[in-house]
Amino acid sequence: MKRIVKYVRLSRKEKKLFGRAILLLISWRIRLAYQSFERAARHNSQASAQFFASRPQSSPSQRIAALLDAAARIIPFSTCLSKALAGNVLFSSHGYKTKLHIGVSKENDGSLKAHAWLTLDDKIITGFVEDICCYKEMPLSQNGCGQ
């Protein structure tokens, strides 16, 4: 019930932004299930560049991040990667140039753990985790997303 009340209280512009975040999350979640990461990253880079085109910043970045986080909580099987890819396009469409980061960390049992996040002006805008410093960032290709 709280979620419904929060949604009703959003402005018309925020409802549109929230709906777009949901659609992007679903789209990237499906894309990642059926495409290679390289192909998805290439598409993400193209989509972000297409939307960016030096648009004026139309919404505060913190608000975009908050609505993206809220949308990710209601989309089943959302991952940090699908959220980062969706966020990259969403922020670009509002005039922000974000950078995608993917890192890998080794667990005590020897297994690997991966995480994806976005930065804006060298500050983490979405995907922050407490142990972020433990992740060794993987280089993304020149044709990758967020570059």
trRosetta pair geometry for C-beta under 8 A, 3 or more apart (Angstrom, degrees):
i j d omega theta_ij theta_ji phi_ij phi_ji
1 4 5.7 -54 -156 33 39 112
1 5 6.5 37 150 -18 69 105
2 5 5.7 -57 -151 38 34 111
2 6 6.2 34 153 -19 68 106
3 6 5.7 -54 -147 37 31 112
3 7 6.3 33 154 -20 65 106
3 74 7.4 115 -155 -80 151 130
4 7 5.7 -54 -148 36 31 112
4 8 6.3 32 154 -20 65 106
5 8 5.8 -53 -147 35 30 112
5 9 6.5 27 155 -17 63 110
6 9 5.9 -62 -152 38 30 111
6 10 7.1 46 149 -39 62 93
6 70 7.8 -139 125 -146 140 145
7 10 5.8 -39 -161 4 38 116
7 15 7.1 81 -173 -111 80 94
7 18 7.2 -163 -127 116 88 166
10 14 3.9 -128 -173 95 105 119
10 15 4.8 139 103 -59 123 76
10 18 6.4 -27 -162 -13 172 140
11 14 4.6 93 51 9 77 103
11 15 7.0 -137 93 -7 40 86
12 15 5.7 -51 -149 33 32 113
12 16 6.6 33 152 -18 63 104
13 16 5.8 -55 -154 35 31 112
13 17 6.4 31 149 -18 64 107
13 59 7.2 177 148 -89 119 117
14 17 5.4 -52 -145 39 36 114
14 18 6.1 40 154 -22 67 104
14 63 7.2 -89 -112 171 106 120
14 67 6.5 -159 -164 -88 86 140
15 18 5.6 -51 -144 37 30 113
15 19 6.3 32 154 -19 63 106
16 19 5.8 -54 -148 37 29 112
16 20 6.4 31 152 -19 63 106
17 20 5.7 -54 -148 36 30 112
17 21 6.4 35 151 -23 64 103
17 59 6.4 53 -94 -58 152 173
17 63 7.8 40 115 131 162 100
17 64 6.7 -108 -176 -114 133 71
17 67 5.4 50 119 115 108 166
17 90 7.8 91 -164 -164 84 113
17 94 8.0 33 -122 -72 116 133
18 21 5.6 -51 -150 32 32 114
18 22 6.6 34 151 -19 63 102
18 67 4.8 -114 -88 -166 75 115
18 70 6.8 -36 -131 85 107 121
18 71 6.0 173 -162 -68 69 108
19 22 5.7 -51 -151 33 33 113
19 23 6.5 30 153 -15 65 105
20 23 5.8 -55 -148 39 33 110
20 24 6.2 32 155 -18 67 108
20 90 6.5 138 122 -117 110 100
20 93 7.7 -114 162 81 149 154
21 24 5.9 -57 -145 39 28 110
21 25 6.2 31 156 -21 64 108
21 67 5.4 175 -16 129 156 94
21 68 4.8 -148 -142 -101 132 59
21 70 7.8 74 100 67 150 80
21 71 3.9 179 117 -4 114 162
21 72 7.9 -77 158 -37 112 71
21 86 6.6 90 -156 151 62 124
21 90 5.9 36 -97 -107 76 151
22 25 5.8 -56 -148 36 28 111
22 26 6.4 25 156 -16 64 107
22 71 4.7 -136 -70 -150 66 117
22 74 7.4 -30 -112 78 108 112
22 75 6.5 168 -142 -66 72 115
23 26 5.9 -55 -147 38 30 109
23 27 6.1 32 154 -21 65 111
24 27 5.5 -56 -144 38 30 115
24 28 6.2 22 161 -12 67 108
24 86 3.7 126 130 -148 107 99
24 89 5.8 -166 -141 73 135 124
24 90 5.7 -144 30 -56 170 103
25 28 6.1 -59 -143 41 26 102
25 29 6.1 29 157 -22 63 110
25 68 7.8 149 -61 -156 115 76
25 71 5.6 177 -11 133 144 113
25 72 6.0 -168 -120 -92 146 66
25 75 4.7 -169 125 -7 133 171
25 78 5.7 -19 -173 -112 122 114
25 82 5.9 79 -154 142 67 109
25 83 6.6 9 -116 -95 101 59
25 86 4.7 -13 -75 -75 56 169
26 29 5.7 -56 -144 35 27 113
26 30 6.4 24 158 -15 63 107
26 75 6.1 -139 -68 -139 73 129
27 30 6.1 -60 -151 38 25 106
27 31 6.1 25 153 -20 64 112
27 86 7.3 128 60 -100 93 100
28 31 5.3 -51 -138 39 35 115
28 32 6.1 36 161 -20 67 105
28 40 7.3 96 -149 -167 79 122
28 44 7.7 51 -115 -89 114 113
28 81 7.9 -154 152 124 119 73
28 82 4.3 150 110 -152 108 79
28 85 4.4 159 -144 91 144 121
28 86 4.8 -127 6 -56 142 88
29 32 6.1 -56 -148 36 25 108
29 33 6.7 26 151 -22 59 107
29 75 6.7 -166 -30 153 152 127
29 77 6.1 114 -161 101 131 99
29 78 6.3 -80 -82 -101 128 55
29 79 7.3 135 -112 14 87 88
29 82 4.5 32 -76 -135 69 155
30 33 5.7 -58 -154 32 33 113
30 34 6.6 -5 161 8 66 112
31 34 6.6 -83 -150 51 26 88
31 35 5.3 -23 176 21 71 123
31 40 5.1 127 138 -117 112 110
31 43 7.2 -121 -167 73 146 148
31 85 8.0 -126 73 126 130 154
32 35 6.8 -64 -104 54 22 84
32 37 7.2 28 -134 -95 86 68
32 40 5.7 37 -87 -99 66 167
32 79 7.5 -106 97 41 163 129
32 81 6.4 119 -116 110 155 120
32 82 5.8 -109 2 -80 144 94
32 85 7.6 165 -57 20 117 156
35 39 4.6 -112 176 83 114 121
35 40 4.9 136 96 -54 124 92
35 43 7.8 9 137 5 167 137
36 39 4.7 91 58 9 85 101
36 40 6.9 -156 91 -3 44 88
37 40 5.6 -60 -146 43 34 111
37 41 5.9 36 155 -24 70 108
37 81 7.9 -65 -124 -171 110 144
38 41 5.8 -55 -146 36 26 111
38 42 6.4 28 154 -20 62 105
38 141 7.7 34 -134 16 94 138
39 42 5.7 -51 -148 33 31 113
39 43 6.5 30 154 -15 64 105
40 43 5.7 -56 -150 39 32 110
40 44 6.2 35 151 -23 66 107
40 85 6.7 -30 154 -128 110 155
41 44 5.5 -52 -145 35 32 114
41 45 6.4 36 154 -22 64 103
41 85 7.8 -110 -98 -109 55 115
41 100 7.9 -156 -136 87 98 160
41 140 7.0 -155 -167 -157 144 115
41 141 7.7 108 117 42 140 100
41 143 7.7 102 116 116 102 75
41 144 4.7 -33 161 -145 130 70
41 145 4.6 -130 -162 -11 72 99
42 45 5.8 -52 -151 32 30 113
42 46 6.6 27 152 -15 62 106
42 143 5.6 3 -109 146 90 108
42 144 7.5 -67 -72 -110 54 32
42 145 7.5 -116 -56 -53 14 84
43 46 5.7 -57 -150 39 33 111
43 47 6.1 31 154 -18 68 109
44 47 5.8 -56 -143 39 30 110
44 48 6.1 30 158 -19 65 108
44 85 4.9 -94 -108 -151 142 96
44 88 5.8 53 176 82 113 140
44 89 6.6 -110 -150 -50 76 101
44 100 7.6 50 126 -44 141 155
44 145 3.7 -9 97 -100 115 144
44 146 7.5 -11 127 -28 118 77
45 48 5.9 -55 -145 36 26 110
45 49 6.3 23 157 -16 62 109
45 143 6.4 -176 52 170 166 55
45 144 6.2 147 -60 132 132 25
45 145 4.2 -137 -59 -99 76 59
45 146 7.3 -89 -96 -1 80 41
45 147 6.7 -10 -121 35 119 89
46 49 5.9 -58 -146 38 28 109
46 50 6.2 31 155 -23 64 109
47 50 5.6 -54 -146 35 29 114
47 51 6.4 19 160 -11 65 109
47 89 5.0 -19 123 -109 119 116
47 92 7.6 133 122 68 71 148
48 51 6.1 -62 -147 41 27 103
48 52 6.0 33 157 -33 66 109
48 88 5.1 -53 -86 147 132 97
48 89 5.4 -113 -80 -94 73 57
48 92 4.1 169 -155 -47 73 163
48 98 7.9 -106 -148 50 136 89
48 145 6.4 111 1 -157 138 93
48 146 7.1 79 14 -74 177 47
49 52 5.8 -50 -140 24 29 114
49 53 7.9 83 163 -48 52 68
49 92 7.5 -61 -47 -162 19 147
50 53 7.2 -11 172 -33 29 107
51 55 7.5 -47 155 -6 66 137
51 89 6.1 95 15 -163 152 72
51 92 4.4 99 85 117 112 105
51 93 4.1 -55 178 -82 134 72
52 55 6.6 -143 -176 10 36 94
52 92 4.3 -69 -68 -165 83 97
52 93 7.8 -81 -71 -67 43 32
52 95 7.3 105 -150 -121 63 33
52 97 6.4 55 -136 -88 137 81
54 95 7.5 24 174 -134 28 87
55 58 7.1 -39 146 -23 112 106
55 93 7.3 5 42 -176 159 32
55 94 7.0 -134 101 177 128 14
55 95 4.0 -120 92 -80 82 88
56 95 5.3 -60 113 -89 17 160
57 60 8.0 59 154 -97 112 30
57 61 7.5 -45 -159 -49 125 87
57 94 6.3 47 -148 146 56 82
57 95 4.1 -133 -77 87 50 128
57 96 6.2 67 -114 -60 101 80
58 94 5.0 -116 45 -150 91 81
58 95 6.2 123 -7 4 76 120
59 63 5.5 -106 164 78 103 121
59 64 5.4 119 101 -56 119 98
59 94 5.2 -57 35 -152 93 140
60 63 4.4 84 69 4 93 106
60 64 7.1 -163 93 -8 48 84
61 64 5.6 -52 -148 35 37 113
61 65 6.3 38 153 -19 68 106
61 91 6.9 36 -131 -131 91 107
61 94 7.9 163 -92 102 63 130
61 96 5.7 105 -99 -94 109 153
61 120 5.7 -147 -161 98 153 170
61 125 6.0 -73 163 -140 117 129
62 65 5.7 -53 -148 38 32 113
62 66 6.3 34 153 -22 65 106
63 66 5.6 -50 -145 35 33 112
63 67 6.4 28 157 -14 65 106
64 67 6.1 -60 -149 40 28 106
64 68 6.2 30 152 -20 64 109
64 87 7.9 117 140 -146 104 85
64 90 6.2 164 -176 136 115 111
64 91 6.0 122 131 -94 151 72
64 94 5.9 -149 -86 37 146 161
64 96 7.5 -162 50 11 161 146
65 68 5.6 -56 -146 38 30 113
65 69 6.3 33 154 -20 65 105
65 87 7.4 39 -110 -138 67 125
65 125 5.2 -137 -86 166 133 84
65 126 5.0 -162 -139 -68 98 98
66 69 5.7 -52 -148 35 30 113
66 70 6.4 30 153 -18 63 106
67 70 5.5 -50 -145 37 34 113
67 71 6.3 36 154 -20 65 104
68 71 5.7 -54 -147 36 30 111
68 72 6.3 33 153 -22 64 106
68 83 6.6 114 160 -163 107 92
68 86 6.9 162 -146 107 111 108
68 87 5.2 63 -159 -95 160 96
68 90 6.2 162 -86 78 121 162
68 126 6.0 -34 94 -110 136 152
69 72 5.7 -54 -148 34 30 113
69 73 6.7 34 153 -25 62 102
69 83 7.9 50 -97 -156 50 133
69 126 6.7 -157 -63 -133 91 105
70 73 5.8 -52 -156 26 33 114
70 74 7.2 12 155 -6 62 106
71 74 6.3 -72 -158 41 35 99
71 75 6.3 26 154 -19 72 112
72 75 6.0 -59 -138 36 33 107
72 78 4.3 178 -160 146 78 159
72 82 7.9 150 -124 94 102 97
72 83 4.8 16 -102 -101 140 119
73 78 7.6 -74 -56 43 17 145
75 78 4.4 86 84 -54 103 114
78 82 5.6 -128 -152 77 64 125
78 83 5.9 69 172 -56 108 99
79 82 4.8 94 49 10 79 97
79 83 6.8 -143 92 -3 41 90
79 116 7.8 65 131 33 93 118
80 83 5.6 -59 -147 42 30 114
80 84 6.1 32 154 -22 66 107
80 115 5.4 -18 97 -155 164 65
80 116 4.6 156 125 50 97 81
80 117 6.8 -37 180 -65 116 63
80 127 5.3 92 -159 -130 104 106
81 84 5.7 -52 -142 36 30 109
81 85 6.3 26 159 -15 64 107
81 102 7.4 33 -105 -108 98 109
81 114 7.9 17 -55 123 116 116
81 116 4.3 98 -91 11 60 149
82 85 5.9 -55 -144 40 31 109
82 86 6.1 30 156 -16 65 109
83 86 5.9 -56 -142 41 27 109
83 87 5.9 30 156 -21 63 112
83 116 7.5 156 63 89 83 109
83 126 6.4 -133 144 147 110 126
83 127 6.6 157 98 -74 119 96
84 87 5.6 -54 -142 39 27 114
84 88 6.4 39 155 -30 62 101
84 100 5.6 104 157 -132 118 95
84 101 7.9 -119 -148 47 146 56
84 102 8.0 168 90 -76 165 80
84 116 4.1 -112 3 135 152 114
84 117 6.1 -133 -97 -111 124 10
84 118 5.2 167 -141 -44 84 92
84 126 6.8 178 -98 97 64 108
84 127 5.7 16 -77 -56 103 144
84 146 7.9 -33 161 -56 103 143
85 88 5.7 -44 -150 23 30 116
85 89 7.2 22 155 -8 60 101
85 100 7.3 33 -84 -111 56 138
85 116 7.8 -1 -30 145 77 153
85 145 6.7 44 -121 105 81 169
86 89 6.2 -62 -160 40 33 104
86 90 6.0 30 149 -18 69 114
87 90 5.4 -58 -137 43 33 112
87 91 5.8 31 165 -17 71 107
87 98 6.8 -62 130 89 95 172
87 118 5.1 -126 107 -15 132 154
87 125 7.4 169 169 101 136 109
87 126 5.0 -143 -120 52 166 152
87 127 8.0 -138 25 -28 158 106
88 91 6.4 -54 -143 38 21 105
88 92 6.4 22 155 -19 58 112
88 98 5.5 -136 -120 76 64 121
88 100 5.6 -21 -80 -62 135 108
88 118 6.2 -167 -72 -106 74 128
88 145 5.8 60 151 160 169 120
88 146 5.3 -94 -123 -75 132 93
89 92 5.6 -58 -147 37 30 114
89 93 6.3 29 156 -21 65 106
90 93 5.9 -56 -150 33 28 109
90 94 6.9 8 155 -3 61 109
91 94 6.0 -72 -155 46 34 100
91 96 4.0 -68 173 74 97 117
91 97 7.9 -162 128 -47 111 6
91 98 4.6 63 84 -22 151 126
91 118 7.1 162 -4 165 150 152
91 120 6.9 -137 -164 -83 150 125
91 125 7.3 70 -92 113 148 155
92 95 7.8 89 -173 -38 31 9
92 96 6.6 -97 -77 68 31 63
92 97 7.1 55 -105 -100 77 45
92 98 7.1 -100 -53 19 77 94
96 120 5.7 -22 180 -128 122 128
97 120 7.6 131 79 -132 49 79
98 118 4.6 2 175 -174 132 115
98 119 6.6 152 -162 74 77 39
98 120 5.1 -48 -105 -79 80 83
98 125 6.4 -94 -122 38 119 142
98 146 6.0 -57 109 -133 77 98
99 118 6.8 144 70 -157 43 63
99 119 4.9 -18 57 58 97 93
99 120 7.7 169 15 -77 76 37
99 146 4.6 105 -156 165 37 106
99 147 7.1 64 -134 -89 86 38
100 116 6.8 -14 -169 -167 93 103
100 117 8.0 153 -155 84 50 35
100 118 6.1 -33 -98 -100 53 74
100 140 6.6 65 88 -48 103 164
100 144 7.2 -125 69 144 125 107
100 145 5.0 40 8 100 149 93
100 146 3.0 172 3 -1 86 154
100 147 7.7 -58 38 -39 92 65
101 116 6.8 159 85 -154 55 54
101 117 5.2 -16 62 63 105 79
101 118 7.2 172 16 -92 84 23
101 119 6.3 51 -18 -12 121 104
101 127 7.9 -179 61 94 97 144
101 137 5.6 -57 -164 -130 101 116
101 146 7.7 -106 -33 117 48 156
102 114 6.6 -1 -176 -173 93 106
102 115 7.4 170 -151 87 52 42
102 116 4.9 -17 -101 -100 76 83
102 137 7.0 110 75 -152 43 67
102 138 5.0 -36 93 48 95 109
102 140 6.8 104 21 -67 108 104
103 114 7.0 164 88 -152 44 59
103 115 5.4 -14 62 60 90 87
103 116 7.8 168 19 -84 66 37
103 117 7.9 -8 9 15 107 101
103 132 7.6 103 46 -163 156 67
103 135 2.8 77 130 157 138 118
103 136 5.8 152 -159 66 91 30
103 137 4.7 -50 -91 -89 92 52
103 138 6.5 176 -103 -4 33 78
104 112 5.5 -14 -170 -169 108 112
104 113 7.1 147 -159 76 57 43
104 114 5.2 -26 -100 -98 73 75
104 115 8.0 169 -85 19 30 69
104 135 6.4 119 43 -155 18 80
104 136 5.7 -32 63 58 75 87
104 138 6.1 60 -9 -46 103 110
105 112 7.2 142 74 -159 40 60
105 113 4.8 -24 64 64 92 97
105 114 7.7 174 19 -83 71 28
105 115 7.2 18 -1 2 110 110
105 131 7.1 60 -118 128 168 117
105 134 4.6 49 -125 127 131 98
105 135 4.8 -71 -51 -92 100 61
105 136 7.0 144 -84 6 52 74
106 110 6.8 -24 -173 -146 101 31
106 111 7.5 155 -156 82 59 32
106 112 6.0 -38 -101 -100 59 64
106 113 7.7 169 -95 18 12 80
107 110 6.8 -31 73 40 80 20
107 111 4.7 -1 38 62 124 81
107 112 7.2 -149 0 -82 89 13
107 113 5.7 87 -50 -21 101 111
114 135 8.0 87 -146 -137 40 116
115 127 6.9 143 166 177 97 110
115 129 6.2 -89 -149 13 155 140
115 132 7.4 -121 102 -117 150 70
115 135 5.5 -89 46 -96 114 150
116 127 6.0 -91 107 -138 54 153
117 124 5.5 -19 160 -142 134 106
117 126 6.5 -174 -155 95 72 54
117 127 2.9 -164 -111 96 79 129
117 128 6.6 89 -135 -64 140 41
117 129 7.8 -135 -67 1 131 87
117 132 7.1 -8 -8 -129 159 122
118 124 7.3 113 80 -155 48 59
118 125 5.1 -49 101 58 98 99
118 126 4.9 23 41 49 107 90
118 127 6.0 115 12 12 65 121
118 146 7.0 -144 -123 -120 84 137
119 122 5.8 9 168 -128 131 19
119 123 6.1 146 -156 67 85 27
119 124 5.6 -52 -97 -91 77 43
119 125 6.2 131 -138 -1 24 89
120 123 6.0 -34 68 62 68 83
120 125 4.3 48 4 -46 109 136
124 127 6.5 -114 -169 70 109 77
124 128 4.5 116 122 -78 140 95
124 132 7.1 -74 -70 -133 158 168
128 132 6.3 -58 -152 -52 61 141
129 132 5.3 139 63 -61 73 82
131 134 4.4 -13 165 13 99 124
131 135 7.5 111 122 -27 80 85
132 135 6.0 -48 -166 18 47 113
140 144 3.4 -131 164 91 106 166
140 145 7.1 -81 179 46 149 54
140 146 7.0 59 69 61 166 100
140 147 6.2 -153 96 -55 118 118
141 144 4.5 129 54 -32 67 98
142 147 6.6 -157 -154 124 37 160
143 147 8.0 88 93 45 1 139
144 147 5.5 87 74 -17 82 125
